[in-house]
Amino acid sequence: MTVGMIVALLLAGGAQEAPMLLAQLTIRQQVIIRVPARPQPVQPMRWKEKGGPKCIPAAGLAGAQISREGVDLLLKGGARIRAKLQRCPPLDYYSGFYIRPGIDGRVCQDRDTIRVRSGGSCEIDVFKSLVPVRKK
């Protein structure tokens, strides 16, 4: 039965019945993960970049820290991945940003973006694994 047929049946119902109200409801589903940014520690630890994965599971994200070189993503289990960004507005102005994973539940380089709370977005160019630099 089409909407036009329903409207015609309602109008043909007679004037003695109470008027009926029609409404339309659209449901959309979106998954957006808000990642709060952590402030820099007093004595920042030094990190060395190594080759990184092409994608990381969004469910594995535990937090993030803004650095001069990009965004350091903290993973559950203690691993740290640096997201190097292209064309990016200041991330620390509103102290937070959003990452929207793909349909596959992963955040991937050369595909996904980090959205700044002020409205801009940053393309993720590459992921680098971070390992701590040991003092000699």
N, C-alpha and C positions, 0 to 999 in steps of 0.2 A: 504494500500500500504506500503510495507516494504522499508527500506532504500536502500537495494540492488536493488529493482525495480526502485527507483528514480534515483540512480546512473546510471543504465543501460539506462534509458530513456534520461538522460542528455548526455551520451556518444554517443547515437544513433542519437542525434540531428544534427550532421554534424559539420564539421570543420569550416564552414563559419560564424557561430554564435560566438559571444563573449563568452569566457569561463565563466562558472558560479562558484562562490565560495560557498562552503557549510560551515556552522558553527553549533556548538551545544551549547545550552544554558541550564544550570542547575540552577534552582531557589530553594533556601532553605530559610525557614523562621525560625528565632530564636528571642526570646525575652530575652534580658539580661538587667538587671537593674543595673546601676552603682550607688553605694551608697558612696557619699563622707564622709570621716570621719571628725568629728568635734574635734578640740583640747579640752583638758581638761580645765574646768573653773578654775579660780585662787583659789577659795575656793570650792572644790568639795562638792556637796551635798551627804549626806549619804543615802544609799538605803537599804531596807530590802527585801530579796527575799521571794516570796510566790509561791505557785503552779502556774504553767503557762499552757497555751494552748498547744495542740500538733501541731497545725498549725496556721499560721497567713496569712491573705490575702496580697499578694504582692502589690496590689493597695493601701493598707493602710500604706505602709512605707513612712515616711517623712524624715528620716535621721538616722544616726548611730553615736555612740561614742565608741571608743575602751577603754576598761577598763582592769584591771588586771585579772578579773574573766572571761572575754569573750568579747562579743560585745553587747552593749546596743542599741537596735533598738528603735527608736522613731517613734511612730505611729501617724497618723493624729488624732487629738482630744486630744493629750497630753499623752496618755498611753505610758509606757516604758516597754519593754520586754528584758530580758537578754538572749542571745544565748550562752550557755556554749558549748565550742568546744573541739574536740578531735584532737590530732596530728596536731598541727597548726604551720606553719612558722610565723615569725614576721609579724604582720598586719600593723604596722605603718611605715614600711620602705618606701613604696611608697605613703603613706597617702591616702589610698583608697582600696576598694575591690569590688567584684561583687557578686551579689546573682542572681542565675537563678531559678525562680520559676518552679514548676512542671506544667504539662499539665493542672491541675485544677486551676492554677493561685494562688496557695498558696505556702508558704515556710513552710516545716514541719520538725520536729525533727526526728532523726533516718532515714532520707530519703535524705534531701538536703544538699548541701555544700556551703560554702562561698569560693569564689575563690580570692586569693591574686593576686594583679597586677603583682607580680614577677613570677607568673606561678603556685604556689602551691595551695593547697586547704585544707580546714578545714571542717571536718564533724560536723554538728550540733548535739550535743548529747542530749540536753534538753533545753526547753524554761522555763524561770522563770519570773513571773510578778514582777515588782519592785514597791515598795511603799516608799515614803520618810519617813525617821526616824525623828520623831518630837523631838525637844529639850525640855527638862523638866525644 
